Every structure is written in C-alpha cells, then in structure tokens.
Amino acid sequence: MPIRTHRNGTTSSPIFKHEPATASGPRLLRRVGKGLALVCVIAQPELFSMLVIHHRISPQANADAELALTFEARSKSRLRCFTTTGEDVGLFLERGQQPLHDGECLRAEDGRIVRVRARAEQLLHVTCSSAFELTRAAYHLGNRHVALQVGDGWLRLLDDYVLKDMLLQLGASVEAIEAPFQPEHGAYGGGHHHSHAGEAEFSYAPRLHQFGARK
C-alpha cells in the first residue's frame, strides 16, 4: 500500500489514521478498515519521565517533594514545572478551582506527596495615612481587576509601574518588596486576574504552561 509524503515532511497511508494525544495516554496510530484493528503507540518520552499530578489533597505532615511556584503558576490547572530538586512535573488538575495556596499538598500518580510553596515575587507594598485613603486605593485597584493581597493596614500587588504611578497620585506610600504573593480569591469564583508579564508555554496535550527553568 503506497505511503504519501507531504510537503511538511509528514507521511500518511490510506490504511492508517492518526489519533491525537490525550491526557491519559500518548498518540495512537490505528489501522482502519475491515478486520482486526492494529494499534501502534508513538511514545512521547517526556510523558514517561515526568512526575504527573492530578489530585489536590488535604495537608500532610510529610512530603516527598516541593514545588515553589509564583501566583501566576499556582493559578494554572495545566502546568509544566520543576520541583525544588529539579524533577520535571506535569500538573493536570481539575479546572475551575481556586489557585493553589502555600502549604497545599498534591498526590502524584506514583503515590508521592508534593507540597506547594508560594515563591517570593517582586511586589508593591502599599500603605496610606488613613483607612479612607487605603480603601480608596483598594477601590481603584479592584476597578482594574488587579489581584490584591489585603493585610492589616496594607495592600500588596504584583509589581507594575503603571499601577505604582496611579497609587502615588492617590497619595499612597508604595514600597518595592520581595515576598510570597497570596491575594484574595475572587468572590464570584474562578482565578481570573490581569498580568503584564508574558510567560512561555510548553506545547503538550492538553496544553501545559511552562514557568521558569530547571534549577
């Protein structure tokens, strides 16, 4: 049976069809037609070397590994990242859930427990001379759908020079700090927030967002 070669370098045959990769397994090449079907596995090496995680679990006293993630990374249900010791990890969590929080535990497919840590980030620490001024600053930030961490007499947000200038014009005191970022969850669910920083993506099925580099 002839095999056709396409301009992009791929090939095809009338007796075979491609099946895309799924979250539960690699891509398949399946024989089509009458008689017994022939299935060939086209292995994806990264699938077998990656620590795959599907489940969020209750806090555990001990953990086998740790993930240090930014808030942006903790908000993803599909994510490629690395443990603090450099092991490749793929997160395939249930969609529509709140972001992972500092200290939360996950269970990998091999049974290991992985603890999540909030990585220190560049933040703006905002204070005001009165509760009214702090409330006004929070209002203007909320009106821009900014992820915001609220403390006793202060606000924190991801470093952004545009928002910093706005806060200064409102009379707030703004200090650049480096600390874990744990903003308030949206009152209406979901984890939508704005970010001015671009992040590279790792193409995988389903898509995994890749943050940072192996250390």
Secondary structure, DSSP 8 states (H G I E B T S, - for coil): ---EE-TTS-EE-TTEEEE--BTTB-EEEEE-SSSS--EEEE--HHHHHSEEEEEEE---S--SEEEEE-HHHHT-SEEEEE-TT--EEEEE--TT-----TT-EEEETTS-EEEEEE-EEEEEEEE-SSHHHHHHHHHHHHHTT---EEETTEEEEE--HHHHHHHHHTT-EEEEEEEE------TTSS------S---EE--SS-EEE-S---
